[in-house]
Amino acid sequence: MKMIVAIIRPEKLQCVKDALKAEGVHGMTITNVRGRGEQSGIKFTTRVGEFCVDEIEKVKLEIVIDDVLEDAAIAAIKESADTGHMGDGRIFVLTVERSIKIRTEE
């Protein structure tokens, strides 16, 4: 099993969910997060001066899937989250050693 952690733009969330659903991926955890990457924030210039917002709002998806769905899920996230601009996000893939359903203990 694999855990895919994807950090994406909030406005791309619905597109990513739809793309994952089309690939047979239904379960996920969605968290609103803030952070910064290579873009180091956004600079704004006003009449008063210039200021930088260095914590950008993003959405974090955590998805645990079987190994056979890994490549399809990654491709779905990449294609649906891509805008071609800096700040589109990042995808991490982690190995999951065990997964236990609380109700059924499977």
N, C-alpha and C positions, 0 to 999 in steps of 0.2 A: 504494500500500500504506500501511497505517496500523499503528502500534504502540500498543496500548492497555496502559497501566500502571495497575493497580488495587491500591489498598491496602485490605485488608478485615480483618474480624475472623477469627481462626483457626478458630473454630467454624463459620463460614459457608463454608469452603473447599469442602467436598464438594458443598454445594448449588450453589455458583457453577460448579464443574466440570461438574456434571450439566446445569445450564441451558445452559452454553456448548456442551456436546456435543450437546444437542438442537437447537441452532442451526447445527450443522455445524462448530464450532470445536473442533479436537482438540489442536493443538500449543500448548504454553505453557511458560514457565519459572516456577517457583514458588520463592520465597525467603522464609525466616523473617526478619523485620526487627523493630526496636524503634524507637519514636519517639513524638512527641506532636503533637497538633493543637490545635484550639480548646478541647478539654476540659481541657488542661493537666494531665493526670494524674488519679489517683484518691487521695482523702484517706481515711485509715484512722484511727480513734480506738481506742486501747487503754487499759488501766488505767495504763500508763506515760505516755501522752500521745498526741499526734496526729502522724502523719507522712504524707508524700505520695510516691507512686510516680509519677514524671513521665515515665517511659519505658514505654509500653504495648506489649505484644507484638502484632504484626500479621503479615499475610501479604501479600507483594507478588507479583502476577501480571503477567507480561510476555507479551503476545500480539501476534504480527504476522499481520495478515489482509489480504485484498483489501478494497478500498474498499466493495464492495457488501455486505459483512458487518458493516460498522462499526456502523450503527444497531442492528441486531439483537443484536450482542454487547454493546453498551452497555446496552441494555434488559434483557438477560438478567442482567448483573452487578447492575444497580440493583435489579431485582425480587428476586433471590435473596439479595443481601447485606443488604437493608434490614431493620432491626429496629425502626426508628422512634425510636431513641435516639442521643444524641450519641456519636460515635466509630465510626459505621458504616463510615467510610472515604472514599476519594476515587478518582476516575477521571481519568486524563490521557490525551489522544489526541495522538500525535505523527506527523508525516509521515515515512515511510521512503523514502529516495531509491533505494536499491538493496538487494537481498537476493541473496546468492550461496550456493548449496549447495556445501559444500566437496568432497564426493565427486564430484558430477557437473558442477560449475561452471555450473549453470543460473542 
